[in-house]
Amino acid sequence: MKPFLKNRSLSAILTFTAVVLFASSLSYASPDNNKSTSELNPAFSQIADLIPEPVGGYSSLTKKITYPVIAKNAKLEGEVLAKVTVDKNGSVTNVSIVKSLSGGCDEAVKEALSTTKFKVSVYDGVAVNSQVYITIKFRMSDI
């Protein structure tokens, strides 16, 4: 199979949505007694000093994606939006598809993202767990 990117411009293929969510320690007032409490919040915040990105750049990610045969034969085009969870070591711990495209495109994106090592997200000088949204565009003109 030919690599999906071929010699096209990276910006035409991959859109990186700069929404980064990371786990952090938060202080809050308890509703029961108005005392300030500090604990690890399992939710993700939307602030970071350094956002995660694939080691080797986005071109290294797009080289891993192959236009699926089913999608190619059906002349299927569109976008897959994936939510990627990256731990504080830069490993991908979860990939979920937010906007699906079928024809094997979702699986191609999931496989490529799952095997990609990321530069970690940093907040206040500390590596943190993070989530990032990445859109991969599938266009017949790019194969």
HELIX and SHEET records of a PDB file:
HELIX    1   1 LEU A   10  ILE A   13  1                                   4    
HELIX    2   2 TYR A   58  THR A   62  1                                   5    
HELIX    3   3 VAL A   69  ASN A   73  1                                   5    
HELIX    4   4 CYS A  105  SER A  114  1                                  10    
HELIX    5   5 MET A  140  ASP A  142  5                                   3    
SHEET    1   A 4 LEU A  14  PHE A  22  0                                        
SHEET    2   A 4 SER A 130  PHE A 138 -1                                        
SHEET    3   A 4 GLY A  78  VAL A  86 -1                                        
SHEET    4   A 4 VAL A  92  LYS A  99 -1                                        
SHEET    1   B 2 SER A  25  ALA A  29  0                                        
SHEET    2   B 2 SER A  36  LEU A  40 -1                                        
SHEET    1   C 2 GLU A  53  PRO A  54  0                                        
SHEET    2   C 2 PHE A 118  LYS A 119 -1                                        
SHEET    1   D 2 SER A 121  TYR A 123  0                                        
SHEET    2   D 2 VAL A 126  VAL A 128 -1                                        
END                                                                             
